[in-house]
Amino acid sequence: MEKALMDVLNAGIALFQSGEDKLKQSLSDLDKVYQELKIKGAQDQSEQANRLRDLVQKTVWDAQEKLKSANDSSVAVVNQLKENFAKISSQIDEMLPEDVKTKAKAAIEELKKLTKK
């Protein structure tokens, strides 16, 4: 029984190593083909190939600009919201009678105590 188990284990190890070697060889072959295609593509200076390169570069540049613009816009929106919230909070604070503010603060403190328990 022990010998049969060891034979199965050894066969599994060999199978794993064989598969690993084949995978490494396949990756190496794929990289080689990719490098060859990359070189051939770089050598193609036809008008169509150059237009395609220009189009891809423009598309990437446009996408980067749109992302930057969107990020700048979102920062501006967040800042504007913060500013508006501060103004509203200030106006509400000025409008509320002092006794209402005191009661609200007491209620908030009570809620804090209850949630900490």
C-alpha positions as CSV (number, residue, x, y, z in Angstrom):
1,M,0.0,0.0,0.0
2,E,2.8,2.4,0.9
3,K,4.7,1.7,-2.3
4,A,1.5,2.3,-4.4
5,L,0.9,5.6,-2.6
6,M,4.5,6.7,-3.2
7,D,4.2,5.6,-6.9
8,V,1.1,7.7,-7.3
9,L,2.8,10.7,-5.5
10,N,5.8,10.4,-7.8
11,A,3.7,10.2,-10.9
12,G,1.8,13.3,-9.7
13,I,5.1,15.2,-9.2
14,A,6.3,14.2,-12.6
15,L,3.0,15.3,-14.2
16,F,3.2,18.6,-12.4
17,Q,6.8,19.2,-13.5
18,S,5.9,18.2,-17.1
19,G,3.0,20.6,-17.2
20,E,5.1,23.4,-15.7
21,D,7.8,22.9,-18.3
22,K,5.2,22.9,-21.1
23,L,3.7,26.1,-19.7
24,K,7.1,27.8,-19.5
25,Q,7.9,26.8,-23.0
26,S,4.5,28.0,-24.3
27,L,5.0,31.4,-22.6
28,S,8.5,31.6,-24.1
29,D,7.1,30.8,-27.5
30,L,4.3,33.4,-27.1
31,D,6.8,36.1,-26.1
32,K,9.0,35.3,-29.1
33,V,6.1,35.6,-31.5
34,Y,5.0,38.8,-29.8
35,Q,8.5,40.3,-30.2
36,E,8.6,39.3,-33.8
37,L,5.2,40.9,-34.5
38,K,6.1,44.0,-32.7
39,I,9.3,44.4,-34.8
40,K,7.3,43.8,-38.0
41,G,4.7,46.3,-37.0
42,A,7.3,49.0,-36.2
43,Q,8.8,48.5,-39.6
44,D,5.5,49.1,-41.4
45,Q,5.6,52.8,-42.2
46,S,2.7,52.8,-44.6
47,E,0.3,55.7,-44.6
48,Q,-2.5,53.4,-43.2
49,A,-0.2,52.2,-40.4
50,N,0.9,55.7,-39.5
51,R,-2.7,57.0,-39.5
52,L,-3.6,54.1,-37.2
53,R,-0.7,55.0,-34.8
54,D,-1.8,58.7,-34.8
55,L,-5.4,57.7,-34.1
56,V,-4.4,55.5,-31.2
57,Q,-2.1,58.3,-29.8
58,K,-4.9,60.9,-30.1
59,T,-7.4,58.6,-28.5
60,V,-5.1,57.9,-25.6
61,W,-4.3,61.6,-25.2
62,D,-8.0,62.5,-25.4
63,A,-8.9,59.9,-22.8
64,Q,-6.2,61.2,-20.4
65,E,-7.4,64.8,-20.9
66,K,-11.0,63.7,-20.2
67,L,-10.0,61.9,-17.1
68,K,-8.0,64.9,-15.8
69,S,-10.9,67.2,-16.6
70,A,-13.4,64.9,-14.9
71,N,-11.1,64.7,-11.8
72,D,-10.7,68.5,-11.7
73,S,-14.5,69.0,-12.1
74,S,-15.2,66.5,-9.3
75,V,-12.8,68.3,-7.0
76,A,-14.5,71.6,-7.9
77,V,-17.9,70.2,-7.2
78,V,-16.9,68.8,-3.8
79,N,-15.3,72.1,-2.8
80,Q,-18.5,74.0,-3.9
81,L,-20.7,71.6,-1.9
82,K,-18.5,72.0,1.2
83,E,-18.7,75.8,0.8
84,N,-22.5,75.7,0.4
85,F,-22.9,73.4,3.4
86,A,-20.8,75.8,5.5
87,K,-23.0,78.7,4.4
88,I,-26.2,76.9,5.1
89,S,-25.0,75.7,8.5
90,S,-24.0,79.2,9.4
91,Q,-27.3,80.6,8.3
92,I,-29.3,78.0,10.2
93,D,-27.1,78.6,13.3
94,E,-27.9,82.4,13.1
95,M,-31.6,81.8,12.6
96,L,-32.2,79.4,15.4
97,P,-33.1,80.8,18.8
98,E,-30.5,80.1,21.5
99,D,-32.8,77.8,23.6
100,V,-33.5,75.6,20.5
101,K,-29.7,75.3,19.9
102,T,-29.1,74.4,23.5
103,K,-31.9,71.7,23.4
104,A,-30.5,70.3,20.1
105,K,-27.0,70.1,21.5
106,A,-28.3,68.4,24.7
107,A,-30.2,65.8,22.5
108,I,-27.1,65.2,20.4
109,E,-25.0,64.6,23.6
110,E,-27.6,62.2,24.9
111,L,-27.5,60.3,21.7
112,K,-23.7,60.1,21.8
113,K,-24.0,58.7,25.3
114,L,-26.6,56.1,24.3
115,T,-24.6,55.0,21.3
116,K,-21.4,54.6,23.3
117,K,-23.0,52.1,25.6
